[in-house]
């Protein structure tokens, strides 16, 4: 799998990771084998980043249960978030998240949807300094919050910024991606499929021949390679609980990426549907 550099450290991060919103929020352990296979598929493909949050129900605990039972548990890049107001509540929540995920340290702690970010950011800096977390991040999922995300990363020392971006929702191209590159902030892309909206749009349709000719294997590849072709994108985190879908997703991190002319062609094709 292709890797991109985390600017603040120089560490290389595989370009396709795993989101866990809804997909890992399961109460029935009978679903654990499929979820374990999703992690195995990611590892086999060379992926690493697992992204979660206290907002995602049982996802953190399920990640802890599943990863704790497999021999590759320490080969993943674990990311979660603080999603509450107040310093002490934030500290308690982050400790609880780490306990659920069965991690003594966390690779990336993010402030979810910028909730009380001014309060949490100093704590995250303290935790980074002490080695409890490796990286600090901020997140959101709406276009109208991109300006605030951009403002923060240009004024504060932030390692990662996570936000929405897809072939049919390209607002991040206007300023946020450029600013992240300029200020040395790694980017994590959420909602790469528009919460399945894109798959609904292409349901029953064949991949265009010109896409297959440049190494795009399936619709998942089509959508993810478009995103990865932007040089300011560090990692994309599609969510799935299906090992077969996961395998499709992770193959997008291999091979050539579309050039600018091909990206424009891909946009026009989707807009024409």
N, C-alpha and C positions, 0 to 999 in steps of 0.2 A: 504494500500500500504506500502511496505517496505520503510524504511528511512535510509539514511546514514548521518554520521556526517560531518559537515563542519569543518575541523581541526582548522582553525584560530579562531573560535568562540565557537565551541561545539554545535551550532544549528543543529537540525535535518532537513534534506531536503528530500522530497519524491523522489524516484529514477527514476520516469518517468515524464518528463515535456513535453513542446510543442515548437517545432520550427515553425517559421512563414515565412521562405523564400518561395516566390512565392505563398504559400497557402493563406496568408492573404493580399496579394497585389492585392486588388480588388477595382475597381472604381464604381461598381454597388451595391448599398445598398440592392438590392434584395437578395444578397448572405449572408447578415448579419445573418438571422435566423439560417442557417446551422453553421456559425462560432460561434454564441452564443452557440449553442448546443454542439459544440466541447469543449468550456470552461466549460459548465455544466457537460459534461461527465468527463472531467479531475477532476473537483471539487468533483463529486460524487465518483470517484475512489480513491480520496485522493491525487491527484497530485497538484502541485502548480506553478512550474516554467514556465514562458512564456518568450521566448527568441526572440529578434528582433534586428533591426539595421536600420540606415538611408539608408543603401545599399538596403534594401528590399522594395523599392518603398513606397507604402502607408501603409505598414504593421503597423508601429507605430501608425499612425492616426486611422486605423481600430481597433487596439487593444484598443485605448483610447475610441473610439465611442462605441464599444461593451461592454467593461468592465464597462464603466461609466454608462451604462443603466441597469446593473444588481445588485442585492443586495449583491452579494458575491465578489464585486470588490476588497475589501481590504484583501481578503483571498488568493490572489495569490502572487507569488514571481516574481517581474518584473525585467527582465534583458534586457539591450540594449547595444549599442556600440557607440564609437566615431570612425568615419571613414573619416578623413580628415587630412591635414597637417597644422601645425602651431598652436600655443597656443590659440590665440584669435579665430581663426576659430573653433578650437575644443570646446572651451567654448560656443560659439554661437550655435554650432550644438547640444551639449549636452542639453543646455537649451531648444532648439527647440524640441528635442526628448521628453523631459519631458513634455513639453506643449502638444505635440501631444498625448502622452500616458495618459495625464491628471493626472500626478503624481507630488506631491510636493517633494517627495523623490523617489529614485530608489534603489532597493535592490542590484543590481549588474550592474556596469558600466564596460564594457570591451573595450579593444583597438582592433578594428577589423583588423584582418590579420596583426597585428603588425605595422600598418601604422603609422610612426612617433612616435613610442612608447616612445622613450626617452623624447620627448617633452610633451606628454600627461600624463605620469606616475606621475610627480610631482603635476600636477593639480588634478588628481584623488586622490592623497594622501591628498591634501588640502581639497577636497570635502568630503572625508571620515572623516577627523578630525572634520569638521564642521557639519557632520550629514546629508549632502545632499545625499550621497550614503552610503550604508552599507558595500559593498564589492567591491574589485578591481579585474579585470580579464584581461587576454590576450587571443587571439584566432587565429586559422588558420584552414585550411581544407585540407592541402596537406602533404603527407608523408615527402617530402624533407624539410619541415619547422619544423619538430619535434625536430631536434637538436637545433635550435635557441630557440624554446619554452622551451626546457629543460634547456638551458643555462641561460635564464632569470629567471626561477623559482628557480634556485639554487643560484642566486646572488641577486635577488630583493625580497622584501616582497610582494608577490602576494597571493590573497585569492583563485582565481579560474584560471584554464587553460582549454580552450575549444579546442577540436581538433577532427579529424576524426578517427573512429575505427569501424570495423565491422567484421563479421565472415570471409569475404573474403578479408579483408584489415587489417592485423594485425601488421603492422609496429610499432604501438604504444607500443606493448608488449615488444619490444626489450629493450627500455630504458625509454621512456617518462612516462609511467604509474608507473614504479618503482620509478623514481625520484620524481614524484608528491607525492607518498605515503611517501617517505623518508623525503621530505622537508615540509610535511604538507600542501599540496595544493589540494583543491577540484577539481574534474574533471567533465567537461560537455562534453558529446560525441555527435558530430554532424555526419551527413551522416551514420546513423546506418544501412540503407538499401542500401547503395551505390547508392544514387539518383535513387531508384527504380530498379536498376540493379538486385538485389537479387530476387525481386518479379518476374521479367521477367524470371529468371533462373528456378524458381519452378512453373511457370504457368502451370496449368493443372495436377500437380503432387500431390499425396496424402501425408500427413504427415506420416512418418514411424511410425509403431506401437510402437516401443520402445520410441519414443518421447511422444506420447500420454500417455503412461503408467507412465511417470514421470511428468505429469501435464501440458504439452505443448498443448495449445488449438488450435493454428493456426500458420501460417507461421510468422506472426508478432511476436507472442510469441517466436517462435523458434529463430529468429534473435536477439530480444531484451534480452531474458533471457541469451543467450550466452554472450552478453556484460556485463550484470549486474552480472554475475557470477564471473567476475574479481573483486577482493576485492578493487582495487584502483579506481574503477569507482564510482562516486558519483551520477550522474544523466545523463540520456539519453534523447535527445530531438527530437524524430521523428516529422516530419511536416505533417499535413494533414488538409484539409478543410472539410472532410467527417466525420460526427458524428459516423457512424458505424465503420469506420476504426479507429477512435480515441478510441472507446470503446475497440476494439481488442488490440490496442497498450497499453492502460492503464492496461489491465488485466495482462500484463507481469510483472507488479510490485507486483503481489500477489503470494503467495505460495512458494514452494521450488525452488531453483536455481540449475542448473546442477553442479555436481562435476567435477573435472579435467578429469576423465576418460570419462564422458559423453560429456564434451566439445570437447575432441579429436575426439570422435565418430561423433559429429555434424560437425566438420570441414571436416573430411574424407567424410562424406555423401555429403556435398555441393561440395567439390572438385571432386567428382565422377560423378556429373551431367553433 
